[in-house]
Amino acid sequence: MDATFVRKLAKLGRLGSSHLRYDDDFIDRLNYQITGILLFLFIGIIGIRQYVGKPIQCWSPQEFTRGWEEYAENYCWVSNTYYASVSNRLPDKPNRKDLMIGYYQWAWIFLGVQALMFYIPCILWRGLYNQSRFNIRRIIQMSASATDIIMPLSEKNGNASSNTSIKFIAKYLDSCIRRRHLGRCKPDKKLNNNIKPGHQVSTSWCCSHKSGNCLTILYLLIKLLYILNAISQVYLMEIFIGTKYTFYGVYVLKDLLRGLHWADSGHFPRVTFCDFQAKKLGKNHLYTLQCVLPINMILEKVFIILWFWIVLLFIINIFSFINWTGRLLQSRFRVQFIRKHLHIMGTLVSSDRPMSRHFVEHYLGADVVFIIRLISTNSCEFVASQLANELWMIYRHRRHAELEDMKFGHASLSPSQKSKLSGVCFGNSNRCVPLSSGVNNDDVV
């Protein structure tokens, strides 16, 4: 057997490996990865039952030969059957079309389409985040490599190697930030004037590469797409099965718990009927066969499990969307997140708190904070803290260098510009806080 094929097959089982592309959170992977595995497991079970053995068996008249029996069964399998109670008379021929059951032949194809639909948001996310000018894939890979180096504490050179990777990521992010600042779009003054300090929705309301929030908004739209996908999957399943109930999973489970037989409920019937014509001696003869569908026993359990799983995913996706929306769009949570990591590294003192707000809102922006959150979620808290600290050091060094350069032209500056020499100004206001002074509660959240 080819060794390359064996290696590729082995990679499929490494769901917990740090070398996989973890450029999202666990809830996203629950949608396209875990659900995809579950759907392909169901496809395998249905395929084995459908193609190994007989998926349908019909009670044929005694006059049928073996060849006629196989023909009748194959015809009934591909042309659909209809359900009618065995204890009652068969419905009239015009009414039999409304009782047709046509999902059992296409169940495995439908499950494959569902798996593809669950993967579409992931494909869009990985295809569109490259337009944000951040190489997310490379950043996550390098942070994962730094995590692999940090975790074995017994290694002597681990800390130095991890610092090299983190410094490289920090310099790369700093270059992206500087390119973004060359053409930053102007914030909406009227909107932010009516919002309390620390609760602004975003640094800038224009979504573009230069606004610093394009990647954040894209991720939230992908989260919203996962929610819409779950809703559409539930309705597609109900249309595919042809049920008359909106919440058919609840009704089917209720029938099973009450011990209601399928012959009474009509859900996934095991015994159906099939009409077909055969030509004998130049004349058409109409036959009605009674058939057994063993595959419906499996489909009943598969679609009940799948229905409740997708409903659970829908609820989880809503909570995940609300959680990420609050953490990414509210200024207060962004500042608290970065300050927490700076406190872990021990580089943030009380006098730096006004400067740290300016660092988060005007230097990093929502997109870089989001990238640090991804690293914290998927790699390691310590790696995220080191990266935030490296960017903080770069920002402080550049800030102090700018202040030193501004001192040479001190005499020609306006009063508001003079105040910037010894402090940090908030937003577009003229209110500046000295770098060495304390901070009021109104200035810092």
C-alpha positions as CSV (number, residue, x, y, z in Angstrom):
1,M,0.0,0.0,0.0
2,D,1.2,3.5,-0.8
3,A,2.9,5.1,2.3
4,T,1.6,8.6,1.3
5,F,-1.9,7.4,1.4
6,V,-1.4,5.9,4.8
7,R,0.0,9.2,6.1
8,K,-2.9,11.2,4.7
9,L,-5.4,8.7,6.2
10,A,-3.7,9.0,9.6
11,K,-4.2,12.8,9.6
12,L,-7.9,12.3,9.5
13,G,-7.9,11.0,13.1
14,R,-5.8,13.8,14.6
15,L,-8.8,15.9,15.6
16,G,-7.0,17.2,18.7
17,S,-3.7,17.9,17.0
18,S,-2.3,21.4,17.4
19,H,-1.1,21.3,13.8
20,L,-4.6,21.5,12.4
21,R,-5.9,24.9,11.2
22,Y,-7.6,26.3,14.2
23,D,-8.4,29.7,12.8
24,D,-11.8,29.8,14.5
25,D,-13.4,28.7,17.8
26,F,-14.7,25.3,19.1
27,I,-18.3,26.2,18.3
28,D,-17.4,26.7,14.6
29,R,-15.6,23.4,14.5
30,L,-18.7,21.8,16.1
31,N,-20.6,22.9,13.1
32,Y,-18.4,21.8,10.2
33,Q,-16.1,19.3,11.7
34,I,-18.0,17.3,14.4
35,T,-21.3,17.5,12.5
36,G,-19.5,16.5,9.3
37,I,-18.1,13.4,10.9
38,L,-21.5,12.5,12.3
39,L,-23.2,12.9,8.9
40,F,-20.6,10.8,7.1
41,L,-21.0,8.1,9.8
42,F,-24.8,8.1,9.1
43,I,-24.0,7.9,5.4
44,G,-21.9,4.9,6.0
45,I,-24.5,3.1,8.0
46,I,-27.3,3.9,5.5
47,G,-25.0,2.9,2.6
48,I,-24.2,-0.5,4.1
49,R,-27.8,-1.2,4.7
50,Q,-28.8,0.0,1.3
51,Y,-26.2,-1.8,-0.8
52,V,-25.4,-4.8,1.3
53,G,-28.4,-7.0,1.2
54,K,-31.9,-6.0,0.1
55,P,-33.1,-2.5,0.9
56,I,-36.7,-3.5,-0.1
57,Q,-38.6,-6.8,-0.1
58,C,-42.0,-7.2,-1.8
59,W,-44.6,-9.9,-1.4
60,S,-45.2,-11.0,-5.0
61,P,-48.0,-13.1,-6.5
62,Q,-47.4,-16.8,-6.7
63,E,-47.3,-16.7,-10.5
64,F,-44.1,-14.5,-10.5
65,T,-40.9,-16.1,-11.3
66,R,-37.6,-15.2,-9.6
67,G,-36.7,-12.8,-12.3
68,W,-40.1,-11.1,-12.1
69,E,-39.7,-10.8,-8.3
70,E,-36.4,-9.0,-8.7
71,Y,-37.8,-6.8,-11.4
72,A,-40.8,-5.8,-9.3
73,E,-38.6,-5.1,-6.2
74,N,-36.2,-2.9,-8.2
75,Y,-39.1,-1.1,-9.9
76,C,-40.8,-0.4,-6.5
77,W,-37.4,0.8,-5.1
78,V,-36.8,3.4,-7.8
79,S,-40.3,4.5,-8.5
80,N,-41.3,5.2,-4.8
81,T,-44.0,3.5,-2.7
82,Y,-46.9,4.8,-0.8
83,Y,-48.1,4.2,2.7
84,A,-51.6,3.0,3.6
85,S,-52.8,1.2,6.7
86,V,-52.9,-2.6,6.3
87,S,-56.0,-2.9,8.3
88,N,-58.0,-0.5,6.0
89,R,-58.8,-0.6,2.3
90,L,-56.4,0.9,-0.1
91,P,-57.1,4.4,-1.2
92,D,-58.3,5.2,-4.7
93,K,-55.7,5.4,-7.4
94,P,-55.9,9.3,-7.8
95,N,-55.3,9.7,-4.0
96,R,-52.3,7.4,-3.9
97,K,-49.9,10.0,-5.3
98,D,-50.4,12.2,-2.2
99,L,-49.2,9.2,0.0
100,M,-46.0,8.6,-1.9
101,I,-42.8,8.1,0.1
102,G,-39.7,9.2,-1.9
103,Y,-36.9,9.9,0.5
104,Y,-35.4,6.5,1.4
105,Q,-33.5,6.2,-1.9
106,W,-31.9,9.6,-1.6
107,A,-31.2,9.8,2.1
108,W,-27.4,9.3,1.8
109,I,-27.2,12.0,-0.9
110,F,-29.2,14.4,1.2
111,L,-26.9,13.8,4.2
112,G,-23.9,14.6,1.9
113,V,-25.5,17.8,0.8
114,Q,-26.1,18.7,4.5
115,A,-22.4,18.1,5.3
116,L,-21.5,20.4,2.4
117,M,-23.8,23.1,3.7
118,F,-22.3,22.9,7.1
119,Y,-18.8,23.4,5.6
120,I,-19.8,26.4,3.4
121,P,-19.4,29.0,6.2
122,C,-15.9,27.6,6.9
123,I,-15.0,27.8,3.3
124,L,-16.2,31.4,3.0
125,W,-14.3,32.4,6.2
126,R,-11.0,30.9,5.1
127,G,-11.5,32.3,1.6
128,L,-12.4,35.9,2.7
129,Y,-10.1,36.5,5.7
130,N,-7.1,36.8,3.3
131,Q,-8.7,40.0,2.0
132,S,-8.1,41.6,5.4
133,R,-4.3,41.8,4.7
134,F,-3.7,39.6,7.8
135,N,-2.1,36.2,7.1
136,I,-4.3,34.5,9.7
137,R,-3.2,31.0,8.7
138,R,0.5,31.8,9.2
139,I,-0.1,33.6,12.4
140,I,-2.0,30.7,13.9
141,Q,0.6,28.2,12.8
142,M,3.5,30.2,14.3
143,S,1.6,30.7,17.6
144,A,0.8,26.9,17.7
145,S,4.6,26.3,17.1
146,A,5.4,28.6,20.0
147,T,2.9,26.8,22.2
148,D,4.5,23.4,21.4
149,I,7.9,24.9,22.4
150,I,6.6,26.5,25.6
151,M,4.6,23.5,26.9
152,P,7.7,21.1,27.5
153,L,9.2,23.1,30.4
154,S,12.1,20.8,30.6
155,E,13.6,22.0,27.3
156,K,16.3,24.6,27.8
157,N,16.0,26.5,24.5
158,G,12.2,26.5,24.5
159,N,11.7,30.0,25.9
160,A,14.2,31.6,23.4
161,S,12.7,29.9,20.4
162,S,9.2,30.8,21.4
163,N,10.2,34.4,21.9
164,T,11.7,34.5,18.4
165,S,8.4,33.3,16.9
166,I,6.3,35.7,19.0
167,K,8.5,38.7,18.1
168,F,8.2,37.8,14.5
169,I,4.4,37.8,14.8
170,A,4.5,41.1,16.7
171,K,6.6,42.8,14.0
172,Y,4.4,41.4,11.2
173,L,1.2,42.7,13.0
174,D,2.9,46.1,13.6
175,S,3.7,46.4,9.9
176,C,0.0,45.6,9.1
177,I,-1.1,48.2,11.7
178,R,1.2,50.9,10.2
179,R,-0.1,50.3,6.7
180,R,-3.6,50.5,8.0
181,H,-2.9,53.9,9.8
182,L,-1.8,55.4,6.5
183,G,-5.4,55.8,5.4
184,R,-7.6,55.2,8.4
185,C,-11.2,56.4,7.8
186,K,-12.6,59.0,10.1
187,P,-14.9,57.9,13.0
188,D,-18.4,59.0,13.4
189,K,-18.3,61.9,15.9
190,K,-22.1,62.4,16.2
191,L,-22.6,58.7,17.1
192,N,-19.9,58.4,19.7
193,N,-20.9,61.7,21.4
194,N,-24.1,60.1,22.8
195,I,-22.3,56.9,24.1
196,K,-20.6,56.7,27.4
197,P,-16.8,56.4,27.4
198,G,-15.7,52.8,27.2
199,H,-18.9,51.6,25.6
200,Q,-18.4,52.7,22.0
201,V,-19.4,50.0,19.5
202,S,-16.2,50.2,17.4
203,T,-13.3,52.4,16.6
204,S,-14.7,53.2,13.2
205,W,-17.9,52.5,11.5
206,C,-16.6,52.1,8.0
207,C,-15.7,48.5,7.2
208,S,-12.6,48.4,5.1
209,H,-9.0,47.4,5.3
210,K,-8.0,50.7,6.8
211,S,-10.8,50.8,9.4
212,G,-9.3,48.1,11.6
213,N,-12.6,46.1,12.0
214,C,-13.1,44.4,8.7
215,L,-11.9,41.0,9.9
216,T,-14.1,41.3,13.0
217,I,-17.2,42.1,11.1
218,L,-16.5,39.3,8.7
219,Y,-16.2,36.8,11.5
220,L,-19.5,37.9,13.0
221,L,-21.2,37.5,9.7
222,I,-19.8,34.0,9.4
223,K,-21.2,33.3,12.9
224,L,-24.6,34.6,11.7
225,L,-24.3,32.4,8.7
226,Y,-23.9,29.3,10.9
227,I,-27.2,30.3,12.6
228,L,-29.0,30.7,9.3
229,N,-27.6,27.4,8.1
230,A,-28.9,25.6,11.1
231,I,-32.4,27.0,10.6
232,S,-32.4,26.1,6.9
233,Q,-31.2,22.6,7.7
234,V,-34.2,21.9,10.0
235,Y,-36.7,23.1,7.4
236,L,-34.9,21.2,4.6
237,M,-35.1,18.0,6.6
238,E,-38.8,18.5,7.1
239,I,-39.4,19.2,3.4
240,F,-37.3,16.2,2.4
241,I,-39.2,13.8,4.6
242,G,-42.5,15.3,3.7
243,T,-43.8,15.7,7.2
244,K,-46.8,17.9,8.0
245,Y,-45.4,19.0,11.3
246,T,-43.1,22.0,11.9
247,F,-41.2,20.3,14.8
248,Y,-41.4,16.8,13.5
249,G,-38.5,15.5,15.6
250,V,-40.5,16.3,18.8
251,Y,-43.6,14.5,17.5
252,V,-41.7,11.4,16.3
253,L,-39.8,11.2,19.7
254,K,-43.1,11.6,21.5
255,D,-44.7,8.8,19.5
256,L,-41.7,6.5,20.4
257,L,-41.8,7.3,24.1
258,R,-45.6,6.7,24.2
259,G,-45.1,3.4,22.4
260,L,-47.2,4.5,19.4
261,H,-46.6,2.0,16.6
262,W,-45.4,3.3,13.2
263,A,-48.5,1.8,11.6
264,D,-50.6,4.2,13.6
265,S,-48.4,7.3,13.4
266,G,-47.3,6.9,9.7
267,H,-43.8,8.1,10.6
268,F,-41.1,6.2,8.6
269,P,-43.4,3.2,7.7
270,R,-41.9,-0.2,7.4
271,V,-44.7,-1.7,5.2
272,T,-45.7,0.2,2.1
273,F,-47.5,-0.6,-1.2
274,C,-46.4,-0.3,-4.8
275,D,-48.3,-0.3,-8.1
276,F,-46.8,-1.3,-11.4
277,Q,-47.9,-2.6,-14.8
278,A,-46.6,-5.7,-16.6
279,K,-47.4,-6.7,-20.1
280,K,-48.5,-10.3,-20.6
281,L,-49.6,-11.7,-24.0
282,G,-49.9,-8.1,-25.3
283,K,-52.1,-6.9,-22.5
284,N,-51.2,-4.7,-19.5
285,H,-51.8,-6.1,-16.1
286,L,-51.9,-3.9,-13.0
287,Y,-50.3,-5.3,-9.8
288,T,-50.3,-4.0,-6.3
289,L,-47.5,-5.3,-4.2
290,Q,-47.0,-5.1,-0.4
291,C,-43.4,-4.2,0.3
292,V,-41.2,-4.0,3.4
293,L,-38.6,-1.2,3.9
294,P,-36.1,-2.3,6.6
295,I,-34.1,0.9,5.8
296,N,-36.8,3.0,7.4
297,M,-35.9,1.6,10.8
298,I,-32.5,3.1,10.4
299,L,-33.7,6.4,8.8
300,E,-36.1,7.0,11.7
301,K,-33.3,6.9,14.3
302,V,-30.9,8.8,12.1
303,F,-33.2,11.7,11.3
304,I,-34.4,12.0,14.9
305,I,-30.8,12.2,16.2
306,L,-29.9,14.6,13.4
307,W,-32.9,16.9,14.0
308,F,-32.2,17.3,17.7
309,W,-28.5,17.8,17.1
310,I,-29.1,20.6,14.6
311,V,-31.6,22.3,17.0
312,L,-28.9,22.1,19.7
313,L,-26.4,23.6,17.3
314,F,-28.8,26.4,16.5
315,I,-29.1,27.3,20.2
316,I,-25.3,27.0,20.8
317,N,-24.6,29.2,17.7
318,I,-27.0,31.9,19.0
319,F,-25.2,32.1,22.4
320,S,-21.8,32.0,20.6
321,F,-22.8,34.9,18.3
322,I,-24.0,37.0,21.2
323,N,-20.8,36.2,23.2
324,W,-18.5,37.1,20.3
325,T,-20.5,40.2,19.4
326,G,-20.1,41.6,22.9
327,R,-16.4,40.8,23.2
328,L,-15.5,42.1,19.8
329,L,-17.7,45.2,19.3
330,Q,-17.7,46.7,22.8
331,S,-14.7,48.8,23.5
332,R,-14.8,48.0,27.3
333,F,-14.3,44.3,26.7
334,R,-11.5,44.8,24.2
335,V,-9.6,47.0,26.7
336,Q,-10.1,44.6,29.6
337,F,-8.9,41.7,27.5
338,I,-5.6,43.3,26.5
339,R,-5.1,44.8,30.0
340,K,-5.5,41.3,31.5
341,H,-2.7,39.9,29.3
342,L,-0.5,42.9,30.1
343,H,-1.1,42.3,33.8
344,I,-0.1,38.6,33.3
345,M,3.3,39.8,31.9
346,G,3.6,42.4,34.7
347,T,4.2,45.3,32.3
348,L,1.1,47.4,33.0
349,V,1.2,49.8,35.9
350,S,-1.6,52.1,37.1
351,S,-0.1,55.1,35.4
352,D,-0.2,53.4,32.1
353,R,-3.9,52.7,32.1
354,P,-4.9,55.8,30.0
355,M,-2.1,54.9,27.5
356,S,-3.3,51.3,27.4
357,R,-6.8,52.4,26.3
358,H,-5.2,54.5,23.4
359,F,-3.0,51.4,22.6
360,V,-6.1,49.1,22.3
361,E,-8.5,51.5,20.5
362,H,-6.2,53.5,18.2
363,Y,-3.2,51.3,17.7
364,L,-4.3,47.7,17.8
365,G,-7.9,48.1,16.6
366,A,-10.6,45.5,16.7
367,D,-9.0,43.2,14.2
368,V,-5.7,42.7,16.0
369,V,-7.5,42.2,19.4
370,F,-9.6,39.6,17.6
371,I,-6.4,37.8,16.4
372,I,-5.0,37.8,19.9
373,R,-8.3,36.3,21.1
374,L,-8.0,33.5,18.5
375,I,-4.5,32.8,19.7
376,S,-5.6,32.8,23.3
377,T,-8.5,30.4,22.4
378,N,-6.7,28.0,20.2
379,S,-3.1,28.1,21.3
380,C,-2.2,29.2,24.7
381,E,-3.0,32.1,27.1
382,F,0.7,32.7,27.7
383,V,1.5,33.0,24.0
384,A,-1.3,35.6,23.7
385,S,0.0,37.5,26.7
386,Q,3.5,37.5,25.2
387,L,2.2,38.8,21.9
388,A,0.2,41.5,23.5
389,N,3.3,42.5,25.6
390,E,5.5,42.6,22.5
391,L,3.0,44.9,20.7
392,W,2.8,47.0,23.9
393,M,6.6,47.4,24.0
394,I,6.6,48.4,20.3
395,Y,3.9,50.9,20.9
396,R,5.5,52.5,24.0
397,H,8.9,52.8,22.3
398,R,7.4,54.4,19.2
399,R,5.2,56.7,21.4
400,H,8.1,57.9,23.4
401,A,10.2,58.4,20.3
402,E,7.4,60.6,18.8
403,L,7.2,62.6,22.0
404,E,10.9,63.2,21.9
405,D,10.7,64.4,18.3
406,M,7.8,66.7,19.1
407,K,9.8,68.5,21.8
408,F,12.0,70.1,19.1
409,G,9.0,72.0,17.8
410,H,7.5,72.8,21.2
411,A,7.3,76.5,20.7
412,S,5.2,76.4,17.6
413,L,2.6,73.9,18.9
414,S,-1.0,74.8,20.0
415,P,-2.1,74.2,23.6
416,S,-3.9,71.0,22.7
417,Q,-0.8,69.7,20.9
418,K,1.4,70.6,23.9
419,S,-0.7,68.5,26.2
420,K,0.1,65.4,24.0
421,L,3.8,65.8,24.8
422,S,3.2,64.5,28.3
423,G,0.1,62.4,28.0
424,V,-2.4,60.6,25.9
425,C,-5.6,62.1,24.5
426,F,-8.9,60.2,24.3
427,G,-10.3,59.9,20.8
428,N,-11.0,63.3,19.1
429,S,-11.4,65.3,22.3
430,N,-9.0,67.7,23.8
431,R,-8.9,65.9,27.1
432,C,-5.5,64.4,27.7
433,V,-4.1,62.5,30.7
434,P,-0.4,62.7,31.6
435,L,1.5,59.4,31.3
436,S,2.7,59.6,34.8
437,S,-0.5,60.6,36.5
438,G,-3.2,58.6,38.1
439,V,-6.5,57.8,36.4
440,N,-10.0,58.8,37.4
441,N,-12.9,56.2,37.3
442,D,-14.5,58.2,34.5
443,D,-11.5,57.8,32.2
444,V,-10.9,54.0,32.6
445,V,-13.3,51.1,32.5
